[in-house]
């Protein structure tokens, strides 16, 4: 099982795969709204912020 890394746009909430980012060659940037802040999410393990 491979650990797929995906990004979530901080502005529009679009989910972008790391491999798609590499294909687009925009750098780390949302292909939908071109916002530069993306959260990194691992699909195989939840990396949500925990409110303990
Ligand atoms: Zn976006």
mmCIF file of the protein (N, C-alpha, C, O) and its ligand, coordinates in Angstrom:
data_MODEL
# 
_entry.id   MODEL 
# 
loop_
_entity.id 
_entity.type 
_entity.pdbx_number_of_molecules 
1 polymer     1 
2 non-polymer 1 
# 
_entity_poly.entity_id                      1 
_entity_poly.type                           'polypeptide(L)' 
_entity_poly.nstd_linkage                   no 
_entity_poly.nstd_monomer                   no 
_entity_poly.pdbx_seq_one_letter_code       
;(UNK)(UNK)(UNK)(UNK)(UNK)(UNK)(UNK)(UNK)(UNK)(UNK)(UNK)(UNK)(UNK)(UNK)(UNK)(UNK)
(UNK)(UNK)(UNK)(UNK)(UNK)(UNK)(UNK)(UNK)(UNK)(UNK)(UNK)(UNK)(UNK)(UNK)(UNK)(UNK)
(UNK)(UNK)(UNK)(UNK)(UNK)(UNK)(UNK)(UNK)(UNK)(UNK)(UNK)(UNK)(UNK)(UNK)(UNK)(UNK)
(UNK)(UNK)(UNK)(UNK)
;
_entity_poly.pdbx_seq_one_letter_code_can   XXXXXXXXXXXXXXXXXXXXXXXXXXXXXXXXXXXXXXXXXXXXXXXXXXXX 
_entity_poly.pdbx_strand_id                 A 
# 
loop_
_entity_poly_seq.entity_id 
_entity_poly_seq.num 
_entity_poly_seq.mon_id 
_entity_poly_seq.hetero 
1 1  UNK n 
1 2  UNK n 
1 3  UNK n 
1 4  UNK n 
1 5  UNK n 
1 6  UNK n 
1 7  UNK n 
1 8  UNK n 
1 9  UNK n 
1 10 UNK n 
1 11 UNK n 
1 12 UNK n 
1 13 UNK n 
1 14 UNK n 
1 15 UNK n 
1 16 UNK n 
1 17 UNK n 
1 18 UNK n 
1 19 UNK n 
1 20 UNK n 
1 21 UNK n 
1 22 UNK n 
1 23 UNK n 
1 24 UNK n 
1 25 UNK n 
1 26 UNK n 
1 27 UNK n 
1 28 UNK n 
1 29 UNK n 
1 30 UNK n 
1 31 UNK n 
1 32 UNK n 
1 33 UNK n 
1 34 UNK n 
1 35 UNK n 
1 36 UNK n 
1 37 UNK n 
1 38 UNK n 
1 39 UNK n 
1 40 UNK n 
1 41 UNK n 
1 42 UNK n 
1 43 UNK n 
1 44 UNK n 
1 45 UNK n 
1 46 UNK n 
1 47 UNK n 
1 48 UNK n 
1 49 UNK n 
1 50 UNK n 
1 51 UNK n 
1 52 UNK n 
# 
loop_
_struct_asym.id 
_struct_asym.entity_id 
A 1 
B 2 
# 
loop_
_chem_comp.id 
_chem_comp.type 
_chem_comp.mon_nstd_flag 
UNK 'L-peptide linking' . 
ZN  non-polymer         . 
# 
_pdbx_entity_nonpoly.entity_id   2 
_pdbx_entity_nonpoly.name        ? 
_pdbx_entity_nonpoly.comp_id     ZN 
# 
_pdbx_nonpoly_scheme.asym_id         B 
_pdbx_nonpoly_scheme.entity_id       2 
_pdbx_nonpoly_scheme.mon_id          ZN 
_pdbx_nonpoly_scheme.ndb_seq_num     1 
_pdbx_nonpoly_scheme.pdb_seq_num     101 
_pdbx_nonpoly_scheme.auth_seq_num    101 
_pdbx_nonpoly_scheme.pdb_mon_id      ZN 
_pdbx_nonpoly_scheme.auth_mon_id     ZN 
_pdbx_nonpoly_scheme.pdb_strand_id   A 
_pdbx_nonpoly_scheme.pdb_ins_code    . 
# 
loop_
_atom_site.group_PDB 
_atom_site.id 
_atom_site.type_symbol 
_atom_site.label_atom_id 
_atom_site.label_alt_id 
_atom_site.label_comp_id 
_atom_site.label_asym_id 
_atom_site.label_entity_id 
_atom_site.label_seq_id 
_atom_site.pdbx_PDB_ins_code 
_atom_site.Cartn_x 
_atom_site.Cartn_y 
_atom_site.Cartn_z 
_atom_site.occupancy 
_atom_site.B_iso_or_equiv 
_atom_site.pdbx_formal_charge 
_atom_site.auth_seq_id 
_atom_site.auth_comp_id 
_atom_site.auth_asym_id 
_atom_site.auth_atom_id 
_atom_site.pdbx_PDB_model_num 
ATOM   1   N  N  . UNK A 1 1  ? 0.846   -1.204 0.000   1.00 0.00 ? 1   UNK A N  1 
ATOM   2   C  CA . UNK A 1 1  ? 0.000   0.000  0.000   1.00 0.00 ? 1   UNK A CA 1 
ATOM   3   C  C  . UNK A 1 1  ? 0.881   1.255  0.000   1.00 0.00 ? 1   UNK A C  1 
ATOM   4   O  O  . UNK A 1 1  ? 1.690   1.464  0.905   1.00 0.00 ? 1   UNK A O  1 
ATOM   5   N  N  . UNK A 1 2  ? 0.713   2.050  -0.994  1.00 0.00 ? 2   UNK A N  1 
ATOM   6   C  CA . UNK A 1 2  ? 1.526   3.263  -1.081  1.00 0.00 ? 2   UNK A CA 1 
ATOM   7   C  C  . UNK A 1 2  ? 0.844   4.405  -0.338  1.00 0.00 ? 2   UNK A C  1 
ATOM   8   O  O  . UNK A 1 2  ? -0.381  4.527  -0.325  1.00 0.00 ? 2   UNK A O  1 
ATOM   9   N  N  . UNK A 1 3  ? 1.647   5.203  0.255   1.00 0.00 ? 3   UNK A N  1 
ATOM   10  C  CA . UNK A 1 3  ? 1.109   6.369  0.932   1.00 0.00 ? 3   UNK A CA 1 
ATOM   11  C  C  . UNK A 1 3  ? 1.007   7.518  -0.051  1.00 0.00 ? 3   UNK A C  1 
ATOM   12  O  O  . UNK A 1 3  ? 2.003   8.130  -0.437  1.00 0.00 ? 3   UNK A O  1 
ATOM   13  N  N  . UNK A 1 4  ? -0.196  7.786  -0.433  1.00 0.00 ? 4   UNK A N  1 
ATOM   14  C  CA . UNK A 1 4  ? -0.415  8.845  -1.393  1.00 0.00 ? 4   UNK A CA 1 
ATOM   15  C  C  . UNK A 1 4  ? -0.529  10.180 -0.671  1.00 0.00 ? 4   UNK A C  1 
ATOM   16  O  O  . UNK A 1 4  ? -1.253  10.315 0.315   1.00 0.00 ? 4   UNK A O  1 
ATOM   17  N  N  . UNK A 1 5  ? 0.181   11.130 -1.169  1.00 0.00 ? 5   UNK A N  1 
ATOM   18  C  CA . UNK A 1 5  ? 0.120   12.455 -0.559  1.00 0.00 ? 5   UNK A CA 1 
ATOM   19  C  C  . UNK A 1 5  ? -0.750  13.362 -1.422  1.00 0.00 ? 5   UNK A C  1 
ATOM   20  O  O  . UNK A 1 5  ? -0.526  13.515 -2.623  1.00 0.00 ? 5   UNK A O  1 
ATOM   21  N  N  . UNK A 1 6  ? -1.712  13.936 -0.798  1.00 0.00 ? 6   UNK A N  1 
ATOM   22  C  CA . UNK A 1 6  ? -2.557  14.883 -1.505  1.00 0.00 ? 6   UNK A CA 1 
ATOM   23  C  C  . UNK A 1 6  ? -2.536  16.216 -0.774  1.00 0.00 ? 6   UNK A C  1 
ATOM   24  O  O  . UNK A 1 6  ? -2.208  16.295 0.410   1.00 0.00 ? 6   UNK A O  1 
ATOM   25  N  N  . UNK A 1 7  ? -2.891  17.253 -1.507  1.00 0.00 ? 7   UNK A N  1 
ATOM   26  C  CA . UNK A 1 7  ? -2.934  18.580 -0.926  1.00 0.00 ? 7   UNK A CA 1 
ATOM   27  C  C  . UNK A 1 7  ? -4.355  19.117 -0.995  1.00 0.00 ? 7   UNK A C  1 
ATOM   28  O  O  . UNK A 1 7  ? -5.127  18.807 -1.903  1.00 0.00 ? 7   UNK A O  1 
ATOM   29  N  N  . UNK A 1 8  ? -4.660  19.920 -0.015  1.00 0.00 ? 8   UNK A N  1 
ATOM   30  C  CA . UNK A 1 8  ? -5.952  20.576 -0.014  1.00 0.00 ? 8   UNK A CA 1 
ATOM   31  C  C  . UNK A 1 8  ? -5.737  22.073 -0.009  1.00 0.00 ? 8   UNK A C  1 
ATOM   32  O  O  . UNK A 1 8  ? -5.001  22.616 0.816   1.00 0.00 ? 8   UNK A O  1 
ATOM   33  N  N  . UNK A 1 9  ? -6.386  22.718 -0.935  1.00 0.00 ? 9   UNK A N  1 
ATOM   34  C  CA . UNK A 1 9  ? -6.254  24.164 -1.054  1.00 0.00 ? 9   UNK A CA 1 
ATOM   35  C  C  . UNK A 1 9  ? -6.856  24.854 0.169   1.00 0.00 ? 9   UNK A C  1 
ATOM   36  O  O  . UNK A 1 9  ? -7.957  24.520 0.608   1.00 0.00 ? 9   UNK A O  1 
ATOM   37  N  N  . UNK A 1 10 ? -6.122  25.811 0.704   1.00 0.00 ? 10  UNK A N  1 
ATOM   38  C  CA . UNK A 1 10 ? -6.574  26.520 1.904   1.00 0.00 ? 10  UNK A CA 1 
ATOM   39  C  C  . UNK A 1 10 ? -7.690  27.510 1.575   1.00 0.00 ? 10  UNK A C  1 
ATOM   40  O  O  . UNK A 1 10 ? -8.403  27.962 2.471   1.00 0.00 ? 10  UNK A O  1 
ATOM   41  N  N  . UNK A 1 11 ? -7.840  27.840 0.319   1.00 0.00 ? 11  UNK A N  1 
ATOM   42  C  CA . UNK A 1 11 ? -8.832  28.827 -0.056  1.00 0.00 ? 11  UNK A CA 1 
ATOM   43  C  C  . UNK A 1 11 ? -10.114 28.202 -0.591  1.00 0.00 ? 11  UNK A C  1 
ATOM   44  O  O  . UNK A 1 11 ? -11.195 28.480 -0.072  1.00 0.00 ? 11  UNK A O  1 
ATOM   45  N  N  . UNK A 1 12 ? -10.013 27.361 -1.624  1.00 0.00 ? 12  UNK A N  1 
ATOM   46  C  CA . UNK A 1 12 ? -11.229 26.833 -2.249  1.00 0.00 ? 12  UNK A CA 1 
ATOM   47  C  C  . UNK A 1 12 ? -11.520 25.385 -1.845  1.00 0.00 ? 12  UNK A C  1 
ATOM   48  O  O  . UNK A 1 12 ? -12.583 24.852 -2.164  1.00 0.00 ? 12  UNK A O  1 
ATOM   49  N  N  . UNK A 1 13 ? -10.578 24.753 -1.147  1.00 0.00 ? 13  UNK A N  1 
ATOM   50  C  CA . UNK A 1 13 ? -10.815 23.407 -0.648  1.00 0.00 ? 13  UNK A CA 1 
ATOM   51  C  C  . UNK A 1 13 ? -10.636 22.315 -1.687  1.00 0.00 ? 13  UNK A C  1 
ATOM   52  O  O  . UNK A 1 13 ? -11.014 21.169 -1.444  1.00 0.00 ? 13  UNK A O  1 
ATOM   53  N  N  . UNK A 1 14 ? -10.069 22.645 -2.839  1.00 0.00 ? 14  UNK A N  1 
ATOM   54  C  CA . UNK A 1 14 ? -9.825  21.641 -3.870  1.00 0.00 ? 14  UNK A CA 1 
ATOM   55  C  C  . UNK A 1 14 ? -8.781  20.641 -3.393  1.00 0.00 ? 14  UNK A C  1 
ATOM   56  O  O  . UNK A 1 14 ? -7.821  21.000 -2.712  1.00 0.00 ? 14  UNK A O  1 
ATOM   57  N  N  . UNK A 1 15 ? -8.987  19.378 -3.763  1.00 0.00 ? 15  UNK A N  1 
ATOM   58  C  CA . UNK A 1 15 ? -8.032  18.329 -3.424  1.00 0.00 ? 15  UNK A CA 1 
ATOM   59  C  C  . UNK A 1 15 ? -7.155  18.076 -4.647  1.00 0.00 ? 15  UNK A C  1 
ATOM   60  O  O  . UNK A 1 15 ? -7.655  17.789 -5.735  1.00 0.00 ? 15  UNK A O  1 
ATOM   61  N  N  . UNK A 1 16 ? -5.864  18.185 -4.457  1.00 0.00 ? 16  UNK A N  1 
ATOM   62  C  CA . UNK A 1 16 ? -4.924  18.018 -5.565  1.00 0.00 ? 16  UNK A CA 1 
ATOM   63  C  C  . UNK A 1 16 ? -3.903  16.953 -5.190  1.00 0.00 ? 16  UNK A C  1 
ATOM   64  O  O  . UNK A 1 16 ? -3.292  17.017 -4.123  1.00 0.00 ? 16  UNK A O  1 
ATOM   65  N  N  . UNK A 1 17 ? -3.725  15.994 -6.053  1.00 0.00 ? 17  UNK A N  1 
ATOM   66  C  CA . UNK A 1 17 ? -2.717  14.965 -5.811  1.00 0.00 ? 17  UNK A CA 1 
ATOM   67  C  C  . UNK A 1 17 ? -1.322  15.528 -6.059  1.00 0.00 ? 17  UNK A C  1 
ATOM   68  O  O  . UNK A 1 17 ? -1.119  16.407 -6.897  1.00 0.00 ? 17  UNK A O  1 
ATOM   69  N  N  . UNK A 1 18 ? -0.375  14.994 -5.306  1.00 0.00 ? 18  UNK A N  1 
ATOM   70  C  CA . UNK A 1 18 ? 1.013   15.433 -5.453  1.00 0.00 ? 18  UNK A CA 1 
ATOM   71  C  C  . UNK A 1 18 ? 1.502   15.213 -6.880  1.00 0.00 ? 18  UNK A C  1 
ATOM   72  O  O  . UNK A 1 18 ? 2.192   16.057 -7.452  1.00 0.00 ? 18  UNK A O  1 
ATOM   73  N  N  . UNK A 1 19 ? 1.133   14.065 -7.444  1.00 0.00 ? 19  UNK A N  1 
ATOM   74  C  CA . UNK A 1 19 ? 1.577   13.764 -8.809  1.00 0.00 ? 19  UNK A CA 1 
ATOM   75  C  C  . UNK A 1 19 ? 0.961   14.746 -9.824  1.00 0.00 ? 19  UNK A C  1 
ATOM   76  O  O  . UNK A 1 19 ? 1.574   15.076 -10.839 1.00 0.00 ? 19  UNK A O  1 
ATOM   77  N  N  . UNK A 1 20 ? -0.242  15.191 -9.529  1.00 0.00 ? 20  UNK A N  1 
ATOM   78  C  CA . UNK A 1 20 ? -0.858  16.181 -10.418 1.00 0.00 ? 20  UNK A CA 1 
ATOM   79  C  C  . UNK A 1 20 ? -0.143  17.526 -10.332 1.00 0.00 ? 20  UNK A C  1 
ATOM   80  O  O  . UNK A 1 20 ? 0.026   18.218 -11.336 1.00 0.00 ? 20  UNK A O  1 
ATOM   81  N  N  . UNK A 1 21 ? 0.269   17.884 -9.131  1.00 0.00 ? 21  UNK A N  1 
ATOM   82  C  CA . UNK A 1 21 ? 1.048   19.118 -8.957  1.00 0.00 ? 21  UNK A CA 1 
ATOM   83  C  C  . UNK A 1 21 ? 2.341   19.057 -9.757  1.00 0.00 ? 21  UNK A C  1 
ATOM   84  O  O  . UNK A 1 21 ? 2.742   20.031 -10.394 1.00 0.00 ? 21  UNK A O  1 
ATOM   85  N  N  . UNK A 1 22 ? 2.983   17.896 -9.711  1.00 0.00 ? 22  UNK A N  1 
ATOM   86  C  CA . UNK A 1 22 ? 4.233   17.732 -10.438 1.00 0.00 ? 22  UNK A CA 1 
ATOM   87  C  C  . UNK A 1 22 ? 4.020   17.801 -11.944 1.00 0.00 ? 22  UNK A C  1 
ATOM   88  O  O  . UNK A 1 22 ? 4.868   18.309 -12.677 1.00 0.00 ? 22  UNK A O  1 
ATOM   89  N  N  . UNK A 1 23 ? 2.886   17.287 -12.397 1.00 0.00 ? 23  UNK A N  1 
ATOM   90  C  CA . UNK A 1 23 ? 2.560   17.324 -13.827 1.00 0.00 ? 23  UNK A CA 1 
ATOM   91  C  C  . UNK A 1 23 ? 2.298   18.746 -14.306 1.00 0.00 ? 23  UNK A C  1 
ATOM   92  O  O  . UNK A 1 23 ? 2.699   19.138 -15.402 1.00 0.00 ? 23  UNK A O  1 
ATOM   93  N  N  . UNK A 1 24 ? 1.621   19.502 -13.462 1.00 0.00 ? 24  UNK A N  1 
ATOM   94  C  CA . UNK A 1 24 ? 1.244   20.864 -13.840 1.00 0.00 ? 24  UNK A CA 1 
ATOM   95  C  C  . UNK A 1 24 ? 2.433   21.823 -13.869 1.00 0.00 ? 24  UNK A C  1 
ATOM   96  O  O  . UNK A 1 24 ? 2.440   22.815 -14.599 1.00 0.00 ? 24  UNK A O  1 
ATOM   97  N  N  . UNK A 1 25 ? 3.442   21.495 -13.049 1.00 0.00 ? 25  UNK A N  1 
ATOM   98  C  CA . UNK A 1 25 ? 4.648   22.313 -12.958 1.00 0.00 ? 25  UNK A CA 1 
ATOM   99  C  C  . UNK A 1 25 ? 4.371   23.760 -12.563 1.00 0.00 ? 25  UNK A C  1 
ATOM   100 O  O  . UNK A 1 25 ? 5.024   24.692 -13.033 1.00 0.00 ? 25  UNK A O  1 
ATOM   101 N  N  . UNK A 1 26 ? 3.421   23.911 -11.718 1.00 0.00 ? 26  UNK A N  1 
ATOM   102 C  CA . UNK A 1 26 ? 3.124   25.233 -11.171 1.00 0.00 ? 26  UNK A CA 1 
ATOM   103 C  C  . UNK A 1 26 ? 3.801   25.424 -9.816  1.00 0.00 ? 26  UNK A C  1 
ATOM   104 O  O  . UNK A 1 26 ? 3.747   26.499 -9.220  1.00 0.00 ? 26  UNK A O  1 
ATOM   105 N  N  . UNK A 1 27 ? 4.439   24.353 -9.349  1.00 0.00 ? 27  UNK A N  1 
ATOM   106 C  CA . UNK A 1 27 ? 4.924   24.367 -7.984  1.00 0.00 ? 27  UNK A CA 1 
ATOM   107 C  C  . UNK A 1 27 ? 3.775   23.993 -7.077  1.00 0.00 ? 27  UNK A C  1 
ATOM   108 O  O  . UNK A 1 27 ? 2.789   23.410 -7.528  1.00 0.00 ? 27  UNK A O  1 
ATOM   109 N  N  . UNK A 1 28 ? 3.890   24.320 -5.812  1.00 0.00 ? 28  UNK A N  1 
ATOM   110 C  CA . UNK A 1 28 ? 2.799   24.025 -4.894  1.00 0.00 ? 28  UNK A CA 1 
ATOM   111 C  C  . UNK A 1 28 ? 1.786   25.160 -4.998  1.00 0.00 ? 28  UNK A C  1 
ATOM   112 O  O  . UNK A 1 28 ? 1.915   26.210 -4.368  1.00 0.00 ? 28  UNK A O  1 
ATOM   113 N  N  . UNK A 1 29 ? 0.797   24.908 -5.804  1.00 0.00 ? 29  UNK A N  1 
ATOM   114 C  CA . UNK A 1 29 ? -0.191  25.931 -6.097  1.00 0.00 ? 29  UNK A CA 1 
ATOM   115 C  C  . UNK A 1 29 ? -1.483  25.270 -6.548  1.00 0.00 ? 29  UNK A C  1 
ATOM   116 O  O  . UNK A 1 29 ? -1.461  24.275 -7.273  1.00 0.00 ? 29  UNK A O  1 
ATOM   117 N  N  . UNK A 1 30 ? -2.590  25.818 -6.123  1.00 0.00 ? 30  UNK A N  1 
ATOM   118 C  CA . UNK A 1 30 ? -3.869  25.255 -6.506  1.00 0.00 ? 30  UNK A CA 1 
ATOM   119 C  C  . UNK A 1 30 ? -4.136  25.484 -7.990  1.00 0.00 ? 30  UNK A C  1 
ATOM   120 O  O  . UNK A 1 30 ? -4.088  26.624 -8.453  1.00 0.00 ? 30  UNK A O  1 
ATOM   121 N  N  . UNK A 1 31 ? -4.418  24.418 -8.745  1.00 0.00 ? 31  UNK A N  1 
ATOM   122 C  CA . UNK A 1 31 ? -4.675  24.570 -10.183 1.00 0.00 ? 31  UNK A CA 1 
ATOM   123 C  C  . UNK A 1 31 ? -6.021  25.230 -10.472 1.00 0.00 ? 31  UNK A C  1 
ATOM   124 O  O  . UNK A 1 31 ? -6.275  25.673 -11.593 1.00 0.00 ? 31  UNK A O  1 
ATOM   125 N  N  . UNK A 1 32 ? -6.864  25.292 -9.473  1.00 0.00 ? 32  UNK A N  1 
ATOM   126 C  CA . UNK A 1 32 ? -8.185  25.873 -9.685  1.00 0.00 ? 32  UNK A CA 1 
ATOM   127 C  C  . UNK A 1 32 ? -8.189  27.385 -9.449  1.00 0.00 ? 32  UNK A C  1 
ATOM   128 O  O  . UNK A 1 32 ? -8.698  28.146 -10.272 1.00 0.00 ? 32  UNK A O  1 
ATOM   129 N  N  . UNK A 1 33 ? -7.621  27.811 -8.325  1.00 0.00 ? 33  UNK A N  1 
ATOM   130 C  CA . UNK A 1 33 ? -7.667  29.238 -7.990  1.00 0.00 ? 33  UNK A CA 1 
ATOM   131 C  C  . UNK A 1 33 ? -6.280  29.862 -7.866  1.00 0.00 ? 33  UNK A C  1 
ATOM   132 O  O  . UNK A 1 33 ? -6.157  31.057 -7.595  1.00 0.00 ? 33  UNK A O  1 
ATOM   133 N  N  . UNK A 1 34 ? -5.237  29.057 -8.064  1.00 0.00 ? 34  UNK A N  1 
ATOM   134 C  CA . UNK A 1 34 ? -3.848  29.521 -8.028  1.00 0.00 ? 34  UNK A CA 1 
ATOM   135 C  C  . UNK A 1 34 ? -3.410  30.049 -6.670  1.00 0.00 ? 34  UNK A C  1 
ATOM   136 O  O  . UNK A 1 34 ? -2.452  30.816 -6.568  1.00 0.00 ? 34  UNK A O  1 
ATOM   137 N  N  . UNK A 1 35 ? -4.108  29.639 -5.650  1.00 0.00 ? 35  UNK A N  1 
ATOM   138 C  CA . UNK A 1 35 ? -3.706  30.001 -4.300  1.00 0.00 ? 35  UNK A CA 1 
ATOM   139 C  C  . UNK A 1 35 ? -2.481  29.195 -3.912  1.00 0.00 ? 35  UNK A C  1 
ATOM   140 O  O  . UNK A 1 35 ? -2.358  28.027 -4.280  1.00 0.00 ? 35  UNK A O  1 
ATOM   141 N  N  . UNK A 1 36 ? -1.582  29.811 -3.174  1.00 0.00 ? 36  UNK A N  1 
ATOM   142 C  CA . UNK A 1 36 ? -0.303  29.155 -2.915  1.00 0.00 ? 36  UNK A CA 1 
ATOM   143 C  C  . UNK A 1 36 ? -0.257  28.346 -1.627  1.00 0.00 ? 36  UNK A C  1 
ATOM   144 O  O  . UNK A 1 36 ? 0.694   27.598 -1.401  1.00 0.00 ? 36  UNK A O  1 
ATOM   145 N  N  . UNK A 1 37 ? -1.255  28.483 -0.794  1.00 0.00 ? 37  UNK A N  1 
ATOM   146 C  CA . UNK A 1 37 ? -1.212  27.757 0.473   1.00 0.00 ? 37  UNK A CA 1 
ATOM   147 C  C  . UNK A 1 37 ? -2.055  26.493 0.387   1.00 0.00 ? 37  UNK A C  1 
ATOM   148 O  O  . UNK A 1 37 ? -3.280  26.542 0.271   1.00 0.00 ? 37  UNK A O  1 
ATOM   149 N  N  . UNK A 1 38 ? -1.364  25.361 0.448   1.00 0.00 ? 38  UNK A N  1 
ATOM   150 C  CA . UNK A 1 38 ? -2.035  24.063 0.394   1.00 0.00 ? 38  UNK A CA 1 
ATOM   151 C  C  . UNK A 1 38 ? -1.681  23.267 1.640   1.00 0.00 ? 38  UNK A C  1 
ATOM   152 O  O  . UNK A 1 38 ? -0.532  23.263 2.082   1.00 0.00 ? 38  UNK A O  1 
ATOM   153 N  N  . UNK A 1 39 ? -2.659  22.608 2.193   1.00 0.00 ? 39  UNK A N  1 
ATOM   154 C  CA . UNK A 1 39 ? -2.398  21.723 3.318   1.00 0.00 ? 39  UNK A CA 1 
ATOM   155 C  C  . UNK A 1 39 ? -2.030  20.356 2.802   1.00 0.00 ? 39  UNK A C  1 
ATOM   156 O  O  . UNK A 1 39 ? -2.615  19.857 1.841   1.00 0.00 ? 39  UNK A O  1 
ATOM   157 N  N  . UNK A 1 40 ? -1.056  19.757 3.451   1.00 0.00 ? 40  UNK A N  1 
ATOM   158 C  CA . UNK A 1 40 ? -0.644  18.423 3.052   1.00 0.00 ? 40  UNK A CA 1 
ATOM   159 C  C  . UNK A 1 40 ? -1.482  17.381 3.808   1.00 0.00 ? 40  UNK A C  1 
ATOM   160 O  O  . UNK A 1 40 ? -1.625  17.445 5.029   1.00 0.00 ? 40  UNK A O  1 
ATOM   161 N  N  . UNK A 1 41 ? -2.020  16.438 3.065   1.00 0.00 ? 41  UNK A N  1 
ATOM   162 C  CA . UNK A 1 41 ? -2.853  15.396 3.666   1.00 0.00 ? 41  UNK A CA 1 
ATOM   163 C  C  . UNK A 1 41 ? -2.348  14.053 3.196   1.00 0.00 ? 41  UNK A C  1 
ATOM   164 O  O  . UNK A 1 41 ? -2.069  13.867 2.012   1.00 0.00 ? 41  UNK A O  1 
ATOM   165 N  N  . UNK A 1 42 ? -2.227  13.111 4.124   1.00 0.00 ? 42  UNK A N  1 
ATOM   166 C  CA . UNK A 1 42 ? -1.912  11.743 3.716   1.00 0.00 ? 42  UNK A CA 1 
ATOM   167 C  C  . UNK A 1 42 ? -3.193  10.936 3.728   1.00 0.00 ? 42  UNK A C  1 
ATOM   168 O  O  . UNK A 1 42 ? -3.925  10.914 4.717   1.00 0.00 ? 42  UNK A O  1 
ATOM   169 N  N  . UNK A 1 43 ? -3.452  10.268 2.602   1.00 0.00 ? 43  UNK A N  1 
ATOM   170 C  CA . UNK A 1 43 ? -4.727  9.566  2.462   1.00 0.00 ? 43  UNK A CA 1 
ATOM   171 C  C  . UNK A 1 43 ? -4.789  8.291  3.290   1.00 0.00 ? 43  UNK A C  1 
ATOM   172 O  O  . UNK A 1 43 ? -5.871  7.852  3.682   1.00 0.00 ? 43  UNK A O  1 
ATOM   173 N  N  . UNK A 1 44 ? -3.628  7.695  3.556   1.00 0.00 ? 44  UNK A N  1 
ATOM   174 C  CA . UNK A 1 44 ? -3.642  6.425  4.276   1.00 0.00 ? 44  UNK A CA 1 
ATOM   175 C  C  . UNK A 1 44 ? -3.726  6.625  5.795   1.00 0.00 ? 44  UNK A C  1 
ATOM   176 O  O  . UNK A 1 44 ? -4.070  5.701  6.532   1.00 0.00 ? 44  UNK A O  1 
ATOM   177 N  N  . UNK A 1 45 ? -3.417  7.809  6.240   1.00 0.00 ? 45  UNK A N  1 
ATOM   178 C  CA . UNK A 1 45 ? -3.532  8.087  7.667   1.00 0.00 ? 45  UNK A CA 1 
ATOM   179 C  C  . UNK A 1 45 ? -4.087  9.487  7.826   1.00 0.00 ? 45  UNK A C  1 
ATOM   180 O  O  . UNK A 1 45 ? -3.705  10.399 7.093   1.00 0.00 ? 45  UNK A O  1 
ATOM   181 N  N  . UNK A 1 46 ? -4.950  9.653  8.739   1.00 0.00 ? 46  UNK A N  1 
ATOM   182 C  CA . UNK A 1 46 ? -5.575  10.969 8.903   1.00 0.00 ? 46  UNK A CA 1 
ATOM   183 C  C  . UNK A 1 46 ? -4.622  11.963 9.537   1.00 0.00 ? 46  UNK A C  1 
ATOM   184 O  O  . UNK A 1 46 ? -4.031  11.691 10.582  1.00 0.00 ? 46  UNK A O  1 
ATOM   185 N  N  . UNK A 1 47 ? -4.478  13.086 8.918   1.00 0.00 ? 47  UNK A N  1 
ATOM   186 C  CA . UNK A 1 47 ? -3.584  14.111 9.431   1.00 0.00 ? 47  UNK A CA 1 
ATOM   187 C  C  . UNK A 1 47 ? -4.375  15.386 9.714   1.00 0.00 ? 47  UNK A C  1 
ATOM   188 O  O  . UNK A 1 47 ? -3.936  16.504 9.441   1.00 0.00 ? 47  UNK A O  1 
ATOM   189 N  N  . UNK A 1 48 ? -5.515  15.171 10.252  1.00 0.00 ? 48  UNK A N  1 
ATOM   190 C  CA . UNK A 1 48 ? -6.321  16.329 10.651  1.00 0.00 ? 48  UNK A CA 1 
ATOM   191 C  C  . UNK A 1 48 ? -5.829  16.842 12.001  1.00 0.00 ? 48  UNK A C  1 
ATOM   192 O  O  . UNK A 1 48 ? -5.212  16.116 12.780  1.00 0.00 ? 48  UNK A O  1 
ATOM   193 N  N  . UNK A 1 49 ? -6.110  18.064 12.240  1.00 0.00 ? 49  UNK A N  1 
ATOM   194 C  CA . UNK A 1 49 ? -5.706  18.620 13.523  1.00 0.00 ? 49  UNK A CA 1 
ATOM   195 C  C  . UNK A 1 49 ? -6.582  18.047 14.640  1.00 0.00 ? 49  UNK A C  1 
ATOM   196 O  O  . UNK A 1 49 ? -7.810  18.019 14.561  1.00 0.00 ? 49  UNK A O  1 
ATOM   197 N  N  . UNK A 1 50 ? -5.906  17.608 15.649  1.00 0.00 ? 50  UNK A N  1 
ATOM   198 C  CA . UNK A 1 50 ? -6.632  17.014 16.768  1.00 0.00 ? 50  UNK A CA 1 
ATOM   199 C  C  . UNK A 1 50 ? -6.843  18.036 17.864  1.00 0.00 ? 50  UNK A C  1 
ATOM   200 O  O  . UNK A 1 50 ? -5.888  18.637 18.357  1.00 0.00 ? 50  UNK A O  1 
ATOM   201 N  N  . UNK A 1 51 ? -8.046  18.226 18.232  1.00 0.00 ? 51  UNK A N  1 
ATOM   202 C  CA . UNK A 1 51 ? -8.354  19.058 19.382  1.00 0.00 ? 51  UNK A CA 1 
ATOM   203 C  C  . UNK A 1 51 ? -8.475  18.156 20.600  1.00 0.00 ? 51  UNK A C  1 
ATOM   204 O  O  . UNK A 1 51 ? -9.501  17.513 20.819  1.00 0.00 ? 51  UNK A O  1 
ATOM   205 N  N  . UNK A 1 52 ? -7.419  18.124 21.377  1.00 0.00 ? 52  UNK A N  1 
ATOM   206 C  CA . UNK A 1 52 ? -7.414  17.223 22.543  1.00 0.00 ? 52  UNK A CA 1 
ATOM   207 C  C  . UNK A 1 52 ? -7.871  17.980 23.787  1.00 0.00 ? 52  UNK A C  1 
ATOM   208 O  O  . UNK A 1 52 ? -7.936  17.402 24.872  1.00 0.00 ? 52  UNK A O  1 
HETATM 209 ZN ZN . ZN  B 2 .  ? -7.831  26.658 -4.653  1.00 0.00 ? 101 ZN  A ZN 1 
# 
